[in-house]
Amino acid sequence: MPKMKTKSSAKKRFKVTGTGKIKRKHAFKSHILTKKSKKRKLALTHSTLVHKADEGNIKQQLNLR
């Protein structure tokens, strides 16, 4: 059976931490930034972890299962 390919879109968007959790970036930080407050933009800058409910799907796309 051939090797399973990783989804290219998932490969670009997610990183796996040392403990096995999945890191992601926040959305809504690319354009139309003038109407967003400085506090909101700063909060969107920091990365966060993927929700537990979505972890399975992303691990499947990254072939971590």
C-alpha positions as CSV (number, residue, x, y, z in Angstrom):
1,M,0.0,0.0,0.0
2,P,1.4,3.5,-0.9
3,K,2.3,6.1,1.7
4,M,-0.4,8.4,2.9
5,K,0.0,11.9,1.8
6,T,-0.3,14.8,4.3
7,K,-2.8,17.5,3.3
8,S,-0.8,20.5,2.1
9,S,-3.2,23.0,3.6
10,A,-3.0,21.4,7.0
11,K,0.8,21.2,6.8
12,K,1.0,25.0,6.3
13,R,-1.6,25.9,9.0
14,F,-0.8,23.7,12.0
15,K,2.3,22.8,14.1
16,V,2.5,20.0,16.7
17,T,3.9,20.9,20.1
18,G,6.3,18.7,22.1
19,T,3.4,17.3,24.2
20,G,1.4,16.4,21.1
21,K,-1.0,19.3,21.1
22,I,-1.7,21.2,17.9
23,K,-1.0,24.9,17.6
24,R,-2.9,27.3,15.3
25,K,-3.0,31.0,14.4
26,H,-6.0,33.2,14.8
27,A,-8.1,34.3,11.9
28,F,-9.2,37.9,11.0
29,K,-5.7,39.4,11.1
30,S,-4.9,39.8,7.4
31,H,-6.8,42.8,6.2
32,I,-9.5,45.4,7.1
33,L,-7.4,46.2,10.2
34,T,-8.4,49.8,10.6
35,K,-11.8,49.2,12.2
36,K,-10.3,46.7,14.7
37,S,-9.0,47.9,18.0
38,K,-5.4,47.7,18.9
39,K,-6.2,45.4,21.8
40,R,-8.1,43.0,19.5
41,K,-5.3,42.9,16.9
42,L,-2.7,42.2,19.6
43,A,-4.8,39.3,20.9
44,L,-5.1,37.9,17.4
45,T,-1.3,38.0,17.0
46,H,-0.7,35.3,19.5
47,S,-1.1,31.6,18.6
48,T,-3.4,29.3,20.4
49,L,-4.2,25.6,20.6
50,V,-6.7,23.7,18.5
51,H,-10.0,22.8,20.3
52,K,-10.2,19.2,21.6
53,A,-13.2,18.5,19.3
54,D,-11.2,19.4,16.2
55,E,-8.0,17.7,17.1
56,G,-9.0,14.3,15.6
57,N,-9.7,15.7,12.2
58,I,-6.5,17.7,12.0
59,K,-4.4,14.8,13.2
60,Q,-6.0,12.7,10.5
61,Q,-5.0,15.4,7.9
62,L,-1.5,15.4,9.2
63,N,-1.3,11.6,9.3
64,L,-0.6,11.5,13.1
65,R,-3.1,8.8,13.9
